[in-house]
Structure formats: structure tokens, C-alpha cells
Amino acid sequence: MANIAKIFVIIVTYKGHQWYERCFTSLRDSEYPVQTIVIDNASKDGTVEYIREHFPEIHLIESKENLGFGRANNIGMRYALDHGCDYVFLLNQDTWIEPTSITNLVRIHQQYPEYGVLSPMHVTADKKGLYIEIEDGKTDHANSLLSDCYFQSLKDVYTFKYINAAAWLMTRKTLETVGGFDPIFFLYGEDDNYLQRMEYHGVKLGLAPKIRITHDHQKGERNNTNEYRLYRAEQSKLAEYTNILKPLFTNRYLFYLYRKLIVSLFLHDQSKTKQVKNEITFFKKYRKRIQLSRINNKQKGSSWLKND
């Protein structure tokens, strides 16, 4: 590569001791020089002390509260922008890279600069499977990728509509165009929202299948609780409400919900009535924030990064 780009790796930590050594050591061993920024979400389990003792090269930012995924990453993004980044590389705490991962991502981006975000493939910790969520939308790139895998003719990059945000290489221009994560999301839904905004602003998302990182995603017991499932459903609703690719007139939508409620009451459908009542309560709770999100997210610029 002719020019050495300045890359800041941003990792949000929260009680993830089982991954820290592999994650941070892999960045230390990266053949491409990086500056690692860790934003700790008030772990209070020795995370801060561990990082300071074992990885003093990391720029550590301690949050006094758990900000969630998006707001914490925004702090790192703002720091990276203020310190002259060319790229930021968002990396989950439960992942680790190979020595050439970042080198090859940068190389591919320099060959295909039209992509604002690039993601490598994610392999599981046992190296026997993939852990990556991708969606191609209305394009045919998923079929193209599958066909090229079968015929052993993989390209360097494929366009996708959705790839989960566990390992995103993002350009400075992307941050300056799309901004940071919408703080309406605490955890989950923020990557859906961000990619909707990228599409709105004409920023492309790419998958680099020849490059890989390890993603040791582990599902906890909370994933099986009704409370957790309800929370995930609410985040999905927020992603739907804040999707600037689709129109939403909040007063008209609330009127539509009340009409649904009246119909369900008339039909004595108790299950539907409860469901609609819950949606009305949820929508009214977030209506003003949804309106603010949609206004900010349509504006080109560093939304959500100015004051986070």
C-alpha cells in the first residue's frame, strides 16, 4: 500500500474477561499498525484495571454508566475523528482478528473505494462454522457469493444490504456523511438503523469473504426469557419506526393504531387488543424521540457524534 492509513480500532467492553486477552493480543499482533480505543461501560469487575496492567498501549475511556453499544461507540468515533483517523474499525469484545485481517481490509477498500463499510467473514471459535448475519435485500449478491464459493472463484468484495456490526471497517467519509449510532437504541437495532441511513445517503456496504475474524458469540440464559424476547421485539419496532427509507407520519400512524384497537375490541379479540394496546403505549412513549431521530438521520453530516 502506497499510503499508510491511520486506523483506530474501537471496542466497547462490558464484563467480557473471557475474551480480553485474545481480542487485545490479536490487535497488538496485527501487522497493520492500529490505535485501539476501549470504551468500558462501567463494568465494575476489574476490566479497567486488567486493561491498564496488561495492555497499557490501549487508550481507555471509562464511562460512569452503561451507555449501551451505540452511544459508547460514538465516543470512540468522536475521538478517532478528532485525532485524524482515516478509518475506524468497530470490533466486538468477543472477537479477535488474524495478523493480516486489517491489512487486507484496507487493501480491498483502496481497490474498491466506493464502499463506506467493509466487513470480514466471522468464523466460530471452534473454526467449524460461520457466525455472521447478512442480508442481500433485492440484489442477487447472496446467490453470486454462493455460486462463486462453489466454483472456487471468490471475488474480493460483494455488496450486501445488512451485515451485523461486530467487525466493521468504516471510512472517515462514512462517519462524516452518516454520523454515529442513533442513541435511541441501547443494544440491538442500532446496526439495522445505521445501514438504513447508509442506504439513504448512498453509502455502500461490502462483505470481504476472503478475510476472516473469529467471533465467539455466546448466547446467555437471558436469551430464553420472555423479558429478553420482548426487548428484542421492541428494538425491532424502533428500527422499523426510525427507518428513513420509508415514510412515517406519526400522528397518522397513531390514529391507525387506535382504529386497529377499536376493531379488535369490536371483535372481542382479547389477544389482539392487548397487543395493539402495548404497541400504542410503546409508540407514544417514543414518538418524540422517533421524530427527532428521523429528522437528524436524514441530514448529511456527523449526526450523534457532536455531543456524545
RODOPA-924149 format. One line per 3 residues: number of its first residue (from 1); for each residue x, y, z of N, C-alpha, C. Coordinates in Angstrom, 2 decimals. Layout:
<atoms>
NUM	X Y Z X Y Z X Y Z; ...
</atoms>
This chain:
<atoms>
1	0.84 -1.19 0.00 0.00 0.00 0.00 0.87 1.23 0.00; 0.54 2.17 -0.89 1.37 3.36 -1.04 1.28 4.25 0.17; 0.09 4.41 0.73 -0.10 5.29 1.87 -0.54 4.48 3.08
4	0.06 4.80 4.23 -0.34 4.13 5.47 -1.49 4.90 6.08; -2.66 4.32 6.08 -3.84 4.98 6.64 -3.82 4.88 8.16; -4.40 5.86 8.79 -4.46 5.91 10.24 -5.77 5.24 10.69
7	-5.63 4.15 11.43 -6.79 3.34 11.82 -6.93 3.30 13.34; -8.14 3.58 13.80 -8.48 3.44 15.20 -9.45 2.28 15.34; -9.08 1.30 16.16 -9.97 0.19 16.47 -10.78 0.57 17.70
10	-12.09 0.44 17.62 -12.97 0.84 18.72 -13.66 -0.40 19.27; -13.48 -0.62 20.57 -14.08 -1.78 21.23 -14.83 -1.29 22.47; -16.08 -1.70 22.59 -16.87 -1.43 23.78 -16.81 -2.66 24.68
13	-16.36 -2.47 25.92 -16.24 -3.60 26.84 -17.31 -3.54 27.91; -17.75 -4.73 28.30 -18.67 -4.86 29.43 -18.60 -6.30 29.94; -17.88 -6.47 31.03 -17.79 -7.77 31.72 -17.46 -8.90 30.74
16	-16.38 -8.72 30.00 -16.02 -9.71 28.99 -14.64 -10.30 29.19; -14.27 -10.57 30.44 -12.92 -11.03 30.76 -12.48 -12.25 29.95; -13.42 -13.13 29.62 -13.04 -14.37 28.94 -12.49 -14.11 27.54
19	-12.70 -12.89 27.01 -12.26 -12.59 25.64 -11.10 -11.59 25.56; -10.85 -10.86 26.62 -9.93 -9.72 26.52 -8.54 -10.10 26.03; -7.97 -11.14 26.58 -6.59 -11.49 26.21 -6.49 -11.80 24.71
22	-7.41 -12.62 24.20 -7.35 -12.98 22.78 -7.65 -11.78 21.89; -8.64 -10.99 22.28 -9.03 -9.84 21.47 -7.90 -8.81 21.40; -7.40 -8.37 22.54 -6.41 -7.29 22.57 -5.04 -7.75 22.08
25	-4.71 -9.01 22.36 -3.44 -9.53 21.86 -3.45 -9.61 20.34; -4.59 -9.98 19.77 -4.66 -10.06 18.31 -4.45 -8.69 17.68; -4.92 -7.65 18.33 -4.70 -6.29 17.81 -3.25 -5.87 17.99
28	-2.67 -6.27 19.09 -1.25 -5.99 19.33 -0.39 -6.68 18.27; -0.84 -7.86 17.82 -0.07 -8.63 16.84 -0.44 -8.32 15.39; -1.35 -7.37 15.20 -1.74 -7.01 13.83 -0.54 -6.47 13.07
31	-0.35 -6.95 11.84 0.76 -6.45 11.04 0.52 -5.01 10.60; -0.75 -4.61 10.59 -1.08 -3.22 10.27 -1.15 -2.44 11.58; -0.42 -1.37 11.73 -0.42 -0.62 12.99 -1.77 0.05 13.25
34	-2.29 -0.14 14.46 -3.58 0.44 14.82 -3.48 1.09 16.20; -4.35 2.04 16.43 -4.53 2.60 17.76 -5.85 2.05 18.30; -5.80 1.36 19.42 -7.00 0.75 19.98 -7.62 1.67 21.02
37	-8.91 1.90 20.88 -9.68 2.68 21.85 -10.69 1.74 22.50; -10.70 1.69 23.81 -11.68 0.90 24.54 -12.56 1.85 25.34; -13.87 1.70 25.17 -14.83 2.42 26.00 -15.47 1.38 26.91
40	-15.18 1.47 28.19 -15.74 0.48 29.13 -17.04 1.01 29.70; -18.07 0.18 29.61 -19.41 0.56 30.02 -19.66 0.26 31.51; -18.79 0.83 32.36 -18.95 0.71 33.82 -19.04 -0.75 34.25
43	-18.07 -1.56 33.79 -18.10 -3.00 34.08 -18.03 -3.31 35.57; -17.16 -2.60 36.30 -17.00 -2.78 37.75 -16.66 -4.22 38.12; -15.86 -4.86 37.27 -15.46 -6.24 37.54 -13.96 -6.42 37.36
46	-13.23 -5.31 37.37 -11.79 -5.38 37.17 -11.36 -5.20 35.74; -12.29 -4.95 34.83 -11.94 -4.77 33.42 -10.94 -3.64 33.23; -11.22 -2.50 33.82 -10.37 -1.32 33.66 -8.96 -1.60 34.17
49	-8.88 -2.19 35.36 -7.57 -2.49 35.95 -6.80 -3.50 35.10; -7.51 -4.49 34.56 -6.86 -5.51 33.74 -6.25 -4.88 32.48; -7.03 -4.03 31.82 -6.54 -3.42 30.59 -5.35 -2.52 30.87
52	-5.42 -1.75 31.92 -4.31 -0.85 32.25 -3.03 -1.61 32.55; -3.17 -2.75 33.22 -1.99 -3.51 33.60 -1.41 -4.30 32.43; -2.26 -4.93 31.64 -1.79 -5.86 30.62 -1.69 -5.25 29.21
55	-2.45 -4.19 28.96 -2.44 -3.58 27.63 -2.36 -2.06 27.76; -1.26 -1.57 28.26 -1.13 -0.12 28.52 -1.16 0.72 27.25; -0.95 0.11 26.09 -0.97 0.87 24.84 -2.39 1.28 24.42
58	-3.39 0.68 25.05 -4.78 0.98 24.71 -5.19 2.32 25.31; -5.87 3.12 24.49 -6.48 4.35 25.01 -7.81 3.97 25.64; -7.89 4.05 26.95 -9.04 3.57 27.70 -9.92 4.74 28.14
61	-11.19 4.64 27.82 -12.17 5.65 28.23 -13.16 4.96 29.16; -13.26 5.44 30.38 -14.15 4.85 31.37 -15.47 5.62 31.40; -16.55 4.92 31.14 -17.87 5.53 31.28 -18.37 5.29 32.71
64	-19.01 6.27 33.27 -19.55 6.13 34.62 -20.86 5.37 34.63; -21.42 5.15 33.45 -22.66 4.39 33.34 -22.59 3.49 32.11; -23.49 2.52 32.07 -23.57 1.65 30.90 -24.34 2.39 29.81
67	-23.62 2.81 28.79 -24.20 3.60 27.71 -24.83 2.74 26.61; -24.62 1.44 26.69 -25.07 0.58 25.60 -24.05 0.56 24.48; -24.37 -0.15 23.41 -23.41 -0.35 22.32 -23.19 0.92 21.50
70	-24.27 1.52 21.04 -24.16 2.63 20.11 -23.54 3.88 20.70; -24.06 4.33 21.83 -23.55 5.57 22.43 -22.09 5.43 22.83; -21.70 4.26 23.32 -20.30 4.05 23.69 -19.41 4.09 22.45
73	-19.83 3.44 21.38 -19.06 3.50 20.13 -18.95 4.93 19.61; -20.00 5.71 19.79 -19.97 7.10 19.34 -18.84 7.89 20.00; -18.59 7.60 21.26 -17.49 8.27 21.96 -16.16 7.94 21.28
76	-15.98 6.67 20.95 -14.76 6.26 20.25 -14.66 6.88 18.87; -15.77 6.94 18.15 -15.77 7.54 16.82 -15.40 9.02 16.88; -15.96 9.72 17.86 -15.65 11.14 18.01 -14.16 11.34 18.29
79	-13.62 10.49 19.17 -12.19 10.57 19.49 -11.35 10.33 18.24; -11.72 9.31 17.47 -10.97 8.97 16.27 -11.01 10.10 15.25; -12.18 10.70 15.05 -12.30 11.82 14.12 -11.43 13.00 14.57
82	-11.46 13.27 15.88 -10.70 14.40 16.41 -9.19 14.18 16.32; -8.78 12.92 16.19 -7.35 12.60 16.15 -6.90 12.13 14.76; -7.66 12.53 13.74 -7.18 12.37 12.37 -7.30 11.00 11.76
85	-8.32 10.22 12.14 -8.47 8.88 11.58 -8.76 8.92 10.09; -8.29 7.91 9.40 -8.73 7.62 8.03 -9.83 6.56 8.04; -9.72 5.64 9.00 -10.72 4.59 9.19 -10.94 4.39 10.69
88	-12.12 3.86 11.02 -12.32 3.24 12.32 -12.72 1.79 12.06; -12.30 0.93 12.94 -12.66 -0.48 12.83 -13.41 -0.86 14.09; -14.72 -1.01 13.98 -15.52 -1.42 15.12 -15.36 -2.92 15.32
91	-15.06 -3.30 16.55 -14.81 -4.71 16.84 -15.47 -5.07 18.16; -16.28 -6.13 18.15 -16.88 -6.61 19.40 -15.83 -7.18 20.34; -16.11 -7.12 21.62 -15.17 -7.65 22.61 -15.03 -9.16 22.54
94	-16.00 -9.84 21.94 -15.95 -11.30 21.84 -15.40 -11.77 20.50; -14.59 -10.92 19.87 -13.98 -11.27 18.60 -12.47 -11.07 18.68; -11.75 -11.71 17.76 -10.33 -11.42 17.61 -9.95 -11.60 16.16
97	-8.91 -10.87 15.75 -8.54 -10.82 14.34 -7.33 -11.68 14.07; -7.04 -11.88 12.79 -5.80 -12.51 12.36 -4.79 -11.41 12.03; -3.50 -11.72 12.02 -2.50 -10.67 11.79 -2.71 -9.86 10.51
100	-3.28 -10.50 9.49 -3.43 -9.81 8.20 -4.85 -9.26 7.97; -5.74 -9.43 8.93 -7.14 -9.05 8.70 -7.29 -7.59 8.31; -6.71 -6.70 9.10 -6.89 -5.27 8.82 -6.12 -4.85 7.58
103	-4.91 -5.41 7.41 -4.13 -5.12 6.20 -4.96 -5.40 4.95; -5.59 -6.54 4.92 -6.33 -6.93 3.72 -7.64 -6.16 3.56; -8.28 -5.81 4.66 -9.48 -4.97 4.56 -9.14 -3.61 3.97
106	-8.05 -3.02 4.45 -7.64 -1.72 3.91 -7.26 -1.83 2.44; -6.54 -2.91 2.10 -6.15 -3.12 0.70 -7.38 -3.19 -0.19; -8.39 -3.94 0.24 -9.60 -4.09 -0.57 -10.33 -2.75 -0.68
109	-10.39 -2.02 0.43 -11.07 -0.73 0.33 -10.35 0.21 -0.62; -9.04 0.19 -0.60 -8.31 1.08 -1.51 -8.51 0.68 -2.97; -8.81 -0.58 -3.20 -9.12 -1.04 -4.57 -10.57 -0.75 -4.94
112	-11.45 -0.73 -3.92 -12.88 -0.51 -4.15 -13.36 0.60 -3.20; -12.95 1.83 -3.44 -13.23 2.93 -2.51 -14.70 3.34 -2.45; -15.53 2.78 -3.32 -16.95 3.13 -3.29 -17.65 2.55 -2.06
115	-17.00 1.61 -1.36 -17.61 1.02 -0.16 -17.29 1.86 1.07; -18.34 2.22 1.80 -18.15 3.01 3.01 -17.91 2.17 4.24; -18.39 0.92 4.21 -18.17 -0.04 5.31 -17.84 -1.39 4.69
118	-16.80 -2.03 5.22 -16.43 -3.38 4.81 -16.43 -4.29 6.04; -16.90 -5.51 5.84 -16.89 -6.49 6.92 -16.20 -7.76 6.46; -15.37 -8.37 7.33 -14.83 -9.70 7.02 -15.86 -10.77 7.34
121	-15.54 -12.00 7.01 -16.35 -13.13 7.45 -16.06 -13.41 8.92; -17.07 -13.94 9.62 -16.89 -14.31 11.02 -16.91 -15.83 11.13; -15.88 -16.40 11.71 -15.87 -17.84 11.97 -16.05 -18.06 13.46
124	-16.63 -19.18 13.83 -16.84 -19.50 15.24 -15.52 -19.88 15.90; -15.52 -19.87 17.21 -14.28 -20.10 17.96 -13.69 -21.48 17.69; -14.54 -22.46 17.38 -14.03 -23.80 17.10 -13.60 -23.97 15.64
127	-13.72 -22.90 14.86 -13.31 -22.89 13.44 -14.12 -23.87 12.58; -15.31 -24.23 13.05 -16.11 -25.20 12.32 -17.38 -24.61 11.70; -17.58 -23.33 11.90 -18.79 -22.73 11.37 -18.64 -21.23 11.19
130	-19.68 -20.63 10.65 -19.72 -19.19 10.47 -20.68 -18.59 11.47; -20.34 -17.39 11.95 -21.30 -16.64 12.74 -21.35 -15.22 12.19; -22.22 -15.03 11.23 -22.38 -13.71 10.62 -23.79 -13.61 10.08
133	-24.41 -12.47 10.31 -25.77 -12.22 9.83 -25.68 -11.30 8.63; -26.13 -11.79 7.48 -26.07 -10.98 6.26 -27.41 -11.05 5.55; -27.67 -9.99 4.79 -28.91 -9.92 4.01 -28.61 -9.15 2.74
136	-29.09 -9.67 1.62 -28.78 -9.00 0.34 -29.92 -8.17 -0.19; -31.06 -8.16 0.51 -32.16 -7.33 0.06 -32.67 -7.77 -1.30; -32.80 -6.83 -2.21 -33.35 -7.11 -3.53 -32.26 -7.44 -4.55
139	-31.02 -7.49 -4.11 -29.94 -7.79 -5.04 -29.75 -9.29 -5.16; -28.83 -9.69 -6.01 -28.57 -11.12 -6.22 -27.18 -11.49 -5.71; -26.65 -10.68 -4.78 -25.27 -10.90 -4.36 -25.10 -12.16 -3.52
142	-26.13 -12.53 -2.75 -26.02 -13.74 -1.95 -25.87 -14.96 -2.86; -26.69 -15.02 -3.91 -26.57 -16.13 -4.86 -25.23 -16.10 -5.58; -24.77 -14.90 -5.88 -23.47 -14.76 -6.55 -22.36 -15.26 -5.65
145	-22.43 -14.91 -4.37 -21.42 -15.36 -3.42 -21.44 -16.88 -3.29; -22.62 -17.45 -3.18 -22.74 -18.90 -3.05 -22.20 -19.60 -4.29; -22.54 -19.08 -5.45 -22.06 -19.65 -6.70 -20.54 -19.57 -6.80
148	-19.98 -18.42 -6.44 -18.53 -18.25 -6.52 -17.81 -19.14 -5.50; -18.43 -19.36 -4.33 -17.85 -20.29 -3.36 -17.79 -21.70 -3.95; -18.89 -22.08 -4.56 -18.97 -23.44 -5.11 -17.93 -23.65 -6.21
151	-17.77 -22.65 -7.05 -16.83 -22.78 -8.18 -15.43 -22.25 -7.85; -15.22 -21.95 -6.56 -13.90 -21.52 -6.07 -13.36 -20.33 -6.86; -14.24 -19.35 -7.02 -13.84 -18.14 -7.75 -14.28 -16.88 -7.00
154	-14.01 -16.88 -5.70 -14.45 -15.77 -4.86 -13.86 -14.44 -5.31; -14.70 -13.44 -5.29 -14.25 -12.06 -5.51 -13.80 -11.46 -4.18; -13.14 -10.33 -4.26 -12.66 -9.67 -3.05 -13.79 -9.08 -2.22
157	-14.86 -8.64 -2.88 -15.92 -7.95 -2.14 -17.26 -8.16 -2.84; -18.32 -8.24 -2.02 -19.70 -8.38 -2.50 -20.55 -7.35 -1.79; -21.49 -6.78 -2.51 -22.38 -5.78 -1.93 -23.53 -6.46 -1.19
160	-23.77 -5.99 0.03 -24.89 -6.50 0.81 -25.68 -5.36 1.42; -26.88 -5.67 1.84 -27.74 -4.67 2.46 -27.56 -4.65 3.98; -27.29 -5.82 4.55 -27.14 -5.90 6.01 -26.03 -6.87 6.38
163	-25.14 -6.44 7.26 -24.15 -7.30 7.91 -24.04 -6.81 9.35; -24.13 -7.70 10.31 -24.09 -7.27 11.70 -22.77 -6.56 12.02; -22.83 -5.66 12.98 -21.76 -4.67 13.21 -20.66 -5.14 14.15
166	-20.38 -6.43 14.18 -19.35 -6.94 15.08 -17.93 -6.66 14.60; -17.77 -6.36 13.31 -16.43 -6.09 12.75 -16.58 -5.25 11.49; -16.75 -3.97 11.68 -16.94 -3.05 10.56 -15.71 -2.17 10.38
169	-15.14 -2.17 9.19 -14.14 -1.16 8.83 -14.90 -0.02 8.17; -14.87 1.16 8.80 -15.64 2.31 8.35 -14.70 3.43 7.95; -15.00 4.08 6.86 -14.16 5.18 6.41 -14.51 6.46 7.15
172	-13.57 7.36 7.18 -13.83 8.67 7.77 -15.00 9.36 7.05; -15.02 9.23 5.73 -16.09 9.85 4.96 -17.45 9.32 5.38; -17.53 8.03 5.71 -18.80 7.46 6.17 -19.26 8.13 7.45
175	-18.34 8.30 8.40 -18.70 8.96 9.66 -19.12 10.40 9.42; -18.46 11.05 8.51 -18.78 12.46 8.23 -20.04 12.61 7.41; -20.49 11.53 6.77 -21.70 11.56 5.96 -22.91 11.04 6.73
178	-22.75 9.89 7.37 -23.86 9.21 8.03 -23.91 9.53 9.52; -22.74 9.74 10.13 -22.68 10.04 11.55 -22.42 8.81 12.40; -22.85 8.89 13.64 -22.68 7.78 14.58 -23.97 7.00 14.74
181	-24.00 6.12 15.73 -25.19 5.33 16.00 -26.26 6.19 16.66; -27.49 5.90 16.32 -28.62 6.64 16.89 -28.80 6.22 18.36; -28.74 7.18 19.29 -28.82 6.84 20.72 -30.20 6.39 21.18
184	-31.17 6.36 20.29 -32.48 5.81 20.68 -32.37 4.32 20.97; -31.31 3.68 20.44 -31.08 2.25 20.66 -30.04 2.07 21.77; -30.34 1.19 22.70 -29.38 0.87 23.76 -28.50 -0.31 23.33
187	-29.13 -1.37 22.92 -28.42 -2.56 22.44 -29.36 -3.31 21.51; -28.88 -3.62 20.31 -29.62 -4.26 19.24 -30.47 -3.22 18.49; -30.49 -3.35 17.20 -31.27 -2.45 16.36 -30.46 -1.30 15.81
190	-29.35 -0.96 16.50 -28.57 0.20 16.05 -27.88 -0.05 14.71; -27.47 -1.29 14.45 -26.83 -1.57 13.16 -27.87 -1.58 12.04; -29.08 -2.09 12.32 -30.16 -2.01 11.33 -30.39 -0.55 10.93
193	-30.53 0.28 11.94 -30.78 1.69 11.71 -29.64 2.35 10.94; -28.41 2.02 11.31 -27.26 2.65 10.66 -27.20 2.28 9.18; -27.48 1.03 8.88 -27.42 0.59 7.49 -28.57 1.17 6.66
196	-29.72 1.39 7.30 -30.80 2.09 6.61 -30.34 3.50 6.24; -29.66 4.15 7.16 -29.17 5.52 6.91 -28.08 5.52 5.84; -27.22 4.51 5.86 -26.20 4.40 4.81 -26.86 4.31 3.44
199	-27.87 3.47 3.32 -28.56 3.32 2.04 -29.21 4.64 1.63; -29.81 5.34 2.58 -30.45 6.62 2.31 -29.45 7.62 1.74; -28.22 7.63 2.29 -27.19 8.58 1.89 -26.29 8.05 0.78
202	-26.62 6.87 0.24 -25.88 6.35 -0.89 -24.52 5.78 -0.54; -24.36 5.24 0.66 -23.10 4.66 1.10 -23.20 3.14 1.02; -22.24 2.50 0.35 -22.32 1.05 0.09 -21.69 0.23 1.22
205	-22.27 -0.95 1.43 -21.80 -1.93 2.41 -21.25 -3.14 1.69; -20.05 -3.58 2.07 -19.44 -4.71 1.40 -18.99 -5.81 2.34; -19.08 -7.04 1.86 -18.56 -8.21 2.56 -17.30 -8.69 1.85
208	-16.23 -8.86 2.62 -14.95 -9.34 2.08 -14.77 -10.79 2.53; -15.22 -11.77 1.74 -15.29 -13.16 2.21 -13.94 -13.86 2.34; -12.89 -13.32 1.73 -11.58 -13.94 1.86 -10.88 -13.58 3.16
211	-11.43 -12.61 3.87 -10.83 -12.15 5.12 -11.72 -12.61 6.27; -11.09 -13.03 7.36 -11.91 -13.54 8.45 -11.41 -13.05 9.80; -12.36 -13.01 10.71 -12.05 -12.80 12.14 -12.80 -13.91 12.89
214	-12.44 -14.13 14.13 -13.13 -15.11 14.95 -14.14 -14.40 15.83; -15.34 -14.93 15.86 -16.42 -14.33 16.66 -16.97 -15.40 17.60; -16.63 -15.25 18.87 -17.01 -16.25 19.88 -18.32 -15.86 20.54
217	-19.34 -15.67 19.73 -20.63 -15.24 20.26 -21.24 -16.36 21.10; -21.67 -16.01 22.29 -22.27 -16.99 23.19 -23.63 -16.49 23.65; -24.62 -17.33 23.48 -25.96 -16.97 23.94 -26.10 -17.29 25.42
220	-26.54 -16.28 26.17 -26.72 -16.48 27.60 -28.11 -16.98 27.93; -28.34 -17.25 29.20 -29.64 -17.74 29.65 -30.74 -16.70 29.44; -30.34 -15.41 29.50 -31.34 -14.35 29.36 -32.02 -14.40 27.99
223	-31.35 -14.97 27.00 -31.91 -15.01 25.65 -33.19 -15.82 25.58; -33.44 -16.65 26.57 -34.61 -17.52 26.56 -35.76 -16.95 27.38; -35.58 -15.78 27.98 -36.62 -15.22 28.82 -37.62 -14.42 28.00
226	-38.84 -14.34 28.50 -39.86 -13.53 27.83 -39.48 -12.06 27.83; -38.84 -11.62 28.91 -38.42 -10.22 29.01 -37.43 -9.88 27.90; -36.49 -10.79 27.65 -35.50 -10.56 26.60 -36.14 -10.54 25.23
229	-37.05 -11.49 24.98 -37.71 -11.55 23.68 -38.55 -10.30 23.45; -39.19 -9.80 24.51 -39.98 -8.57 24.39 -39.07 -7.40 24.07; -37.93 -7.35 24.73 -36.97 -6.26 24.48 -36.49 -6.28 23.03
232	-36.14 -7.45 22.53 -35.67 -7.55 21.14 -36.78 -7.12 20.16; -38.01 -7.50 20.47 -39.13 -7.12 19.62 -39.31 -5.60 19.61; -39.11 -4.97 20.77 -39.25 -3.52 20.85 -38.14 -2.82 20.07
235	-36.91 -3.36 20.12 -35.82 -2.77 19.35 -36.08 -2.91 17.86; -36.66 -4.03 17.45 -37.01 -4.20 16.05 -38.07 -3.19 15.62; -39.03 -2.92 16.53 -40.05 -1.92 16.24 -39.42 -0.54 16.08
238	-38.47 -0.21 16.96 -37.80 1.08 16.86 -37.05 1.20 15.54; -36.41 0.11 15.12 -35.71 0.13 13.83 -36.69 0.34 12.69; -37.89 -0.21 12.84 -38.93 -0.02 11.82 -39.43 1.42 11.82
241	-39.68 1.97 13.02 -40.21 3.33 13.12 -39.19 4.39 12.66; -37.92 4.14 12.89 -36.89 5.14 12.56 -36.30 4.95 11.17; -36.83 4.03 10.40 -36.31 3.73 9.07 -36.64 4.87 8.10
244	-35.65 5.68 7.78 -35.89 6.85 6.93 -36.06 6.48 5.46; -35.90 5.21 5.13 -36.17 4.77 3.76 -37.67 4.67 3.51; -38.45 4.68 4.59 -39.91 4.56 4.48 -40.56 5.75 5.18
247	-41.63 6.28 4.62 -42.29 7.43 5.27 -43.01 7.00 6.54; -43.06 7.89 7.50 -43.82 7.65 8.72 -44.38 8.98 9.20; -45.71 9.08 9.21 -46.38 10.25 9.75 -46.91 9.85 11.12
250	-46.28 10.32 12.16 -46.52 9.77 13.49 -47.97 9.94 13.96; -48.56 11.09 13.72 -49.95 11.30 14.15 -50.90 10.38 13.39; -50.65 10.26 12.08 -51.50 9.39 11.27 -51.32 7.92 11.69
253	-50.08 7.54 12.02 -49.85 6.16 12.43 -50.53 5.86 13.77; -50.51 6.83 14.67 -51.17 6.64 15.96 -52.68 6.49 15.76; -53.24 7.28 14.85 -54.67 7.15 14.52 -54.96 5.76 13.96
256	-54.04 5.26 13.12 -54.18 3.91 12.56 -54.19 2.86 13.66; -53.33 3.02 14.66 -53.28 2.06 15.78 -54.58 2.09 16.58; -55.12 3.28 16.80 -56.39 3.37 17.54 -57.53 2.72 16.76
259	-57.50 2.84 15.45 -58.51 2.16 14.63 -58.39 0.65 14.79; -57.15 0.14 14.79 -56.94 -1.29 15.00 -57.47 -1.71 16.37; -57.27 -0.87 17.37 -57.75 -1.17 18.71 -59.28 -1.27 18.75
262	-59.93 -0.34 18.09 -61.40 -0.34 18.07 -61.93 -1.61 17.40; -61.31 -1.99 16.30 -61.72 -3.20 15.58 -61.54 -4.43 16.45; -60.40 -4.52 17.14 -60.14 -5.70 17.99 -61.12 -5.75 19.16
265	-61.47 -4.59 19.69 -62.47 -4.56 20.77 -63.84 -4.99 20.26; -64.19 -4.52 19.09 -65.48 -4.87 18.50 -65.59 -6.37 18.24; -64.44 -6.97 17.85 -64.43 -8.41 17.56 -64.19 -9.25 18.81
268	-64.04 -8.59 19.96 -63.77 -9.28 21.24 -62.52 -10.16 21.15; -61.54 -9.66 20.43 -60.27 -10.38 20.28 -59.31 -9.89 21.36; -59.30 -10.58 22.49 -58.54 -10.12 23.64 -57.04 -10.11 23.38
271	-56.56 -11.12 22.69 -55.14 -11.20 22.40 -54.68 -10.03 21.52; -55.47 -9.77 20.46 -55.14 -8.66 19.56 -55.27 -7.32 20.27; -56.27 -7.20 21.11 -56.47 -5.96 21.86 -55.27 -5.67 22.75
274	-54.79 -6.67 23.44 -53.63 -6.49 24.31 -52.39 -6.10 23.49; -52.23 -6.77 22.36 -51.08 -6.50 21.50 -51.10 -5.05 21.00; -52.26 -4.60 20.53 -52.37 -3.24 19.99 -52.21 -2.21 21.10
277	-52.77 -2.47 22.26 -52.61 -1.55 23.40 -51.14 -1.38 23.75; -50.42 -2.49 23.76 -48.98 -2.43 24.07 -48.23 -1.61 23.02; -48.61 -1.79 21.75 -47.93 -1.04 20.69 -48.24 0.45 20.79
280	-49.47 0.78 21.14 -49.83 2.19 21.31 -49.02 2.80 22.44; -48.93 2.10 23.55 -48.16 2.60 24.70 -46.70 2.81 24.33; -46.15 1.84 23.63 -44.74 1.91 23.23 -44.52 3.04 22.24
283	-45.41 3.18 21.27 -45.25 4.22 20.25 -45.37 5.61 20.87; -46.32 5.79 21.76 -46.50 7.09 22.41 -45.29 7.44 23.27; -44.70 6.42 23.89 -43.51 6.64 24.73 -42.35 7.18 23.91
286	-42.18 6.69 22.69 -41.01 7.04 21.87 -41.33 8.01 20.74; -42.56 8.46 20.62 -42.96 9.23 19.45 -42.06 10.45 19.20; -41.81 11.26 20.22 -41.00 12.45 20.04 -39.55 12.10 19.69
289	-39.04 11.05 20.32 -37.67 10.64 20.01 -37.57 10.06 18.60; -38.61 9.37 18.16 -38.63 8.85 16.79 -38.61 10.00 15.79; -39.41 11.02 16.06 -39.45 12.18 15.17 -38.08 12.85 15.10
292	-37.44 13.02 16.25 -36.11 13.64 16.29 -35.10 12.79 15.54; -35.17 11.48 15.72 -34.24 10.57 15.04 -34.38 10.69 13.53; -35.60 10.69 13.06 -35.82 10.71 11.62 -35.34 12.02 11.01
295	-35.52 13.12 11.72 -35.04 14.42 11.24 -33.52 14.44 11.18; -32.87 14.03 12.27 -31.41 14.04 12.33 -30.79 13.09 11.33; -31.38 11.91 11.18 -30.77 10.88 10.35 -30.89 11.18 8.86
298	-31.78 12.06 8.48 -31.89 12.46 7.08 -30.87 13.53 6.71; -30.28 14.15 7.72 -29.29 15.20 7.46 -27.92 14.59 7.21; -27.26 15.07 6.19 -25.91 14.59 5.89 -24.93 15.25 6.84
301	-24.15 14.45 7.54 -23.18 15.01 8.50 -22.98 14.08 9.67; -22.22 14.54 10.64 -21.82 13.69 11.76 -22.89 13.68 12.86; -24.11 13.27 12.50 -25.17 13.17 13.48 -24.78 12.26 14.64
304	-25.16 12.66 15.84 -24.96 11.89 17.06 -23.50 11.84 17.51; -22.60 12.49 16.79 -21.19 12.48 17.18 -20.75 13.82 17.74; -21.60 14.81 17.70 -21.19 16.13 18.10 -21.15 16.31 19.62
307	-22.07 15.67 20.30 -22.17 15.90 21.74 -22.04 14.63 22.56; -21.86 13.47 21.90 -21.74 12.20 22.64 -20.40 12.10 23.34
</atoms>
